[in-house]
Amino acid sequence: MIRKSFKQETDMNIKVLLVTLLLVIFSGALFAGVLPAAEEMSALDAMIDKMMAGYNAGDATAFYADWAAMMAAVCTPQAFQTLYVDNYMKTFGAYASRTINADETVVMPDVPNGLLVYTAKFANNENVKMSVNLMKEENVWKIQQLTIQAMP
């Protein structure tokens, strides 16, 4: 049996490491920016419009109307008041509009969870990242979480 030289083994290990690193880096790109079909996106937009109308009105019932049943324990008027009214509304003001961020949105038909990411405008800040986590219940998209954060 002929043993490879130390240099040959090192060169091979470096090549394997580089290939592995490239695969890891580019595998994330496989799922980045996956938008749902137009009809499905339209239904999701209507859901989010309703949620944000509830946000602006300070109406917890309207806000939580399309949230997943498994989130019921945290979808309370008290949680709405604490997080969305006392925190987000005071910080960002009323919701005005949003534009989908296609590069960060991932909603695939055969996957039970999804993420919609928007650049949104609010009364007190016109450069806001609004993220909506989704999950399927009985094959229907439901809202799991909404986060709102200022972008630099």
DRENLUM-291754 format. One record per residue (C-alpha): residue in one letter; residue number from 0; x, y, z. Coordinates in pm, 1 decimal, always signed. Layout:
BEGIN
ATOM r k px py pz
ATOM A NUM X Y Z
...
//
This chain:
BEGIN
ATOM r k px py pz
ATOM M 0 +0.0 +0.0 +0.0
ATOM I 1 +142.5 +334.3 -102.1
ATOM R 2 +85.4 +619.4 +140.4
ATOM K 3 +9.9 +960.8 -4.9
ATOM S 4 +241.5 +1238.6 +89.5
ATOM F 5 +138.6 +1478.9 +362.2
ATOM K 6 +105.4 +1755.8 +101.2
ATOM Q 7 -130.0 +1547.2 -115.6
ATOM E 8 -348.4 +1463.2 +186.1
ATOM T 9 -355.6 +1827.0 +296.1
ATOM D 10 -444.3 +1945.7 -53.7
ATOM M 11 -725.8 +1691.1 -73.5
ATOM N 12 -860.0 +1789.5 +270.7
ATOM I 13 -860.6 +2156.9 +171.3
ATOM K 14 -1049.5 +2077.8 -150.4
ATOM V 15 -1309.1 +1871.9 +37.6
ATOM L 16 -1347.4 +2150.6 +293.9
ATOM L 17 -1395.7 +2413.1 +20.5
ATOM V 18 -1654.0 +2204.3 -164.4
ATOM T 19 -1841.5 +2139.9 +160.7
ATOM L 20 -1833.6 +2509.3 +249.7
ATOM L 21 -1965.7 +2607.3 -93.4
ATOM L 22 -2247.6 +2354.1 -66.7
ATOM V 23 -2349.1 +2489.6 +272.5
ATOM I 24 -2339.0 +2850.1 +153.2
ATOM F 25 -2540.8 +2788.9 -161.8
ATOM S 26 -2792.2 +2547.6 -8.5
ATOM G 27 -2955.0 +2843.8 +169.4
ATOM A 28 -3007.6 +3006.2 -168.9
ATOM L 29 -3227.0 +2713.5 -272.8
ATOM F 30 -3503.1 +2832.1 -39.1
ATOM A 31 -3444.5 +3207.0 -45.4
ATOM G 32 -3706.8 +3409.9 -222.7
ATOM V 33 -3981.2 +3152.4 -282.1
ATOM L 34 -4306.3 +3337.0 -342.7
ATOM P 35 -4642.9 +3161.5 -346.6
ATOM A 36 -4857.0 +3145.8 -659.7
ATOM A 37 -5047.0 +3467.8 -738.5
ATOM E 38 -5384.7 +3331.5 -620.6
ATOM E 39 -5235.9 +3210.6 -293.0
ATOM M 40 -5051.1 +3540.5 -243.7
ATOM S 41 -5376.5 +3727.9 -297.8
ATOM A 42 -5543.7 +3527.5 -19.6
ATOM L 43 -5246.5 +3588.5 +212.0
ATOM D 44 -5254.7 +3961.5 +133.3
ATOM A 45 -5624.3 +3976.1 +225.9
ATOM M 46 -5547.8 +3802.5 +556.7
ATOM I 47 -5269.6 +4046.7 +635.8
ATOM D 48 -5482.3 +4345.6 +531.3
ATOM K 49 -5747.6 +4231.2 +780.1
ATOM M 50 -5489.0 +4178.7 +1054.7
ATOM M 51 -5334.6 +4521.9 +1002.7
ATOM A 52 -5678.9 +4688.5 +992.0
ATOM G 53 -5734.8 +4532.3 +1335.3
ATOM Y 54 -5396.0 +4665.4 +1443.9
ATOM N 55 -5485.7 +5020.5 +1336.2
ATOM A 56 -5830.1 +4998.0 +1500.8
ATOM G 57 -5691.8 +4857.1 +1825.5
ATOM D 58 -5927.2 +4561.6 +1777.3
ATOM A 59 -5777.1 +4238.6 +1910.5
ATOM T 60 -6060.7 +4023.9 +1773.6
ATOM A 61 -6014.0 +4149.7 +1417.3
ATOM F 62 -5636.5 +4137.4 +1452.3
ATOM Y 63 -5633.2 +3771.4 +1560.1
ATOM A 64 -5912.1 +3654.0 +1324.9
ATOM D 65 -5681.5 +3455.3 +1095.6
ATOM W 66 -5427.6 +3333.2 +1349.9
ATOM A 67 -5355.8 +2963.3 +1398.5
ATOM A 68 -5564.4 +2782.7 +1660.2
ATOM M 69 -5246.6 +2658.4 +1828.5
ATOM M 70 -5163.9 +3023.3 +1906.9
ATOM A 71 -5491.3 +3078.8 +2098.5
ATOM A 72 -5318.3 +3086.4 +2437.3
ATOM V 73 -5122.5 +3397.5 +2336.5
ATOM C 74 -5389.6 +3558.4 +2117.8
ATOM T 75 -5555.8 +3741.4 +2403.4
ATOM P 76 -5673.1 +4100.7 +2438.9
ATOM Q 77 -5406.0 +4147.0 +2707.5
ATOM A 78 -5126.4 +4021.7 +2479.5
ATOM F 79 -5256.0 +4242.5 +2197.0
ATOM Q 80 -5260.4 +4544.7 +2428.1
ATOM T 81 -4912.9 +4479.0 +2565.6
ATOM L 82 -4730.1 +4391.2 +2244.0
ATOM Y 83 -4915.8 +4559.8 +1961.9
ATOM V 84 -5078.0 +4865.5 +2122.4
ATOM D 85 -4838.6 +4959.4 +2403.8
ATOM N 86 -4524.4 +4860.2 +2214.4
ATOM Y 87 -4555.9 +4858.0 +1834.3
ATOM M 88 -4828.7 +5123.1 +1800.3
ATOM K 89 -4647.2 +5362.8 +2033.7
ATOM T 90 -4316.0 +5302.8 +1857.2
ATOM F 91 -4421.6 +5285.4 +1491.3
ATOM G 92 -4767.5 +5441.6 +1483.9
ATOM A 93 -5047.0 +5338.1 +1251.8
ATOM Y 94 -4975.9 +5095.9 +969.5
ATOM A 95 -4987.8 +5253.9 +620.9
ATOM S 96 -4860.6 +5015.4 +351.6
ATOM R 97 -4624.0 +4732.3 +266.7
ATOM T 98 -4418.4 +4592.0 -19.9
ATOM I 99 -4317.4 +4226.9 -33.4
ATOM N 100 -3948.6 +4151.1 +8.6
ATOM A 101 -3920.0 +3865.8 -240.7
ATOM D 102 -3561.6 +3781.9 -143.2
ATOM E 103 -3654.6 +3699.1 +217.4
ATOM T 104 -4003.4 +3556.0 +168.2
ATOM V 105 -4034.7 +3177.4 +167.2
ATOM V 106 -4378.6 +3023.6 +113.4
ATOM M 107 -4379.6 +2682.6 -53.2
ATOM P 108 -4698.7 +2486.2 -123.1
ATOM D 109 -4583.2 +2153.0 +20.5
ATOM V 110 -4418.5 +2291.4 +334.4
ATOM P 111 -4638.2 +2350.0 +643.5
ATOM N 112 -4461.4 +2670.8 +751.7
ATOM G 113 -4389.5 +2990.6 +565.4
ATOM L 114 -4250.9 +3339.1 +610.5
ATOM L 115 -4367.8 +3659.7 +447.0
ATOM V 116 -4129.5 +3953.3 +477.4
ATOM Y 117 -4227.5 +4307.8 +388.2
ATOM T 118 -4080.4 +4653.6 +387.1
ATOM A 119 -4360.2 +4848.4 +550.0
ATOM K 120 -4451.7 +5209.5 +611.9
ATOM F 121 -4596.7 +5320.1 +943.2
ATOM A 122 -4693.4 +5668.9 +1057.0
ATOM N 123 -4377.2 +5715.0 +1266.9
ATOM N 124 -4133.3 +5521.0 +1049.1
ATOM E 125 -4137.5 +5455.2 +675.3
ATOM N 126 -3861.3 +5194.1 +675.1
ATOM V 127 -3987.2 +4901.2 +877.9
ATOM K 128 -3934.1 +4527.2 +839.4
ATOM M 129 -4260.6 +4343.3 +894.5
ATOM S 130 -4236.9 +3964.6 +913.6
ATOM V 131 -4534.3 +3728.7 +922.3
ATOM N 132 -4476.7 +3366.0 +1015.8
ATOM L 133 -4735.1 +3129.2 +871.3
ATOM M 134 -4840.0 +2772.3 +933.2
ATOM K 135 -5093.6 +2545.3 +771.3
ATOM E 136 -5394.6 +2417.8 +962.4
ATOM E 137 -5606.8 +2171.1 +767.9
ATOM N 138 -5413.9 +2277.9 +456.6
ATOM V 139 -5506.7 +2647.2 +501.2
ATOM W 140 -5249.5 +2915.7 +579.0
ATOM K 141 -5289.4 +3077.7 +920.2
ATOM I 142 -5084.1 +3346.9 +1091.6
ATOM Q 143 -4847.8 +3227.4 +1361.0
ATOM Q 144 -4660.6 +3545.8 +1447.9
ATOM L 145 -4611.8 +3908.0 +1346.0
ATOM T 146 -4292.6 +4099.4 +1416.0
ATOM I 147 -4229.6 +4462.5 +1337.0
ATOM Q 148 -3884.0 +4615.4 +1358.1
ATOM A 149 -3712.2 +4931.3 +1242.8
ATOM M 150 -3456.3 +4890.7 +968.3
ATOM P 151 -3136.4 +5095.0 +962.3
//
